[in-house]
Each structure stands twice: as C-alpha cells, then as structure tokens.
Amino acid sequence: GGGGGGATAGGAPPDAAQQLTTAGVNPLLAAALGAPNSQEESFVAAAALLAAHLLDLPPGSAGRRMLAQTVRDIPSLVPSLLDLLTKALPLPAGAVTAAQRRSGGARASPARAASPAPQ
C-alpha cells in the first residue's frame, strides 16, 4: 500500500494515474500518463493509445463520457502533451509554446498574424 497523501503543489490531483485507472484505463498506461516528465517518448505513446481507446468507445457511451471527463479533470495532461509535441514540430522561429503562454514568457508577433496570405 502507498503511504503518500494530500494534494500536490498547485492544487493538482494527488494521483493522476489512479484517476485514469478508476476511469477504466489500463494501470500501466495510466502510470505512463501520470508522469509526463519521466519518459517523454512513453508519455506521448501512452497519450496516443489513450486517444485511440477514447475514440474507439461508442459515442455517447457512459465509459466514453467518464474517460473524457477524467482527462479534463487532470489539469496537466493535455498541456504536457502539447508541450512535448510542439518540441518535435518544425515550428517557425518565434512560435510560442503553451508553456510560454502560461508563463507570459513570449508574445506572438501581431505583424505576422495580421499580414495577408499571398495570392
């Protein structure tokens, strides 16, 4: 049995892996998703498997609703995945990551956003 308890810093759920397991996710997959910073490749693969599983569930089913709500209830899950994916993408110089937006560390160029597309 585990002896840890209490909420983690920032008010995050104490155990994301346990939340996912309760929602029906395989415990090994849930463990990989519960620790996004430990093994980045495993986390991305686990997130892809979770997405495939979620999409495989019948639309409107109780299981799909429960799993989707659980993913929403884990505040670090989606931003962690997006931050890892943006590191792997060939983004143009000056592109702003989700982490930078959250911290206010960078701003998008208004001139680039306002320029019309070439025709």
Summary of the structure (lengths in Angstrom):
residues: 119
radius of gyration: 17.6
end to end distance: 64.1
largest distance: 64.1
contacts: 270
relative contact order: 0.11
helix: 59%
strand: 0%
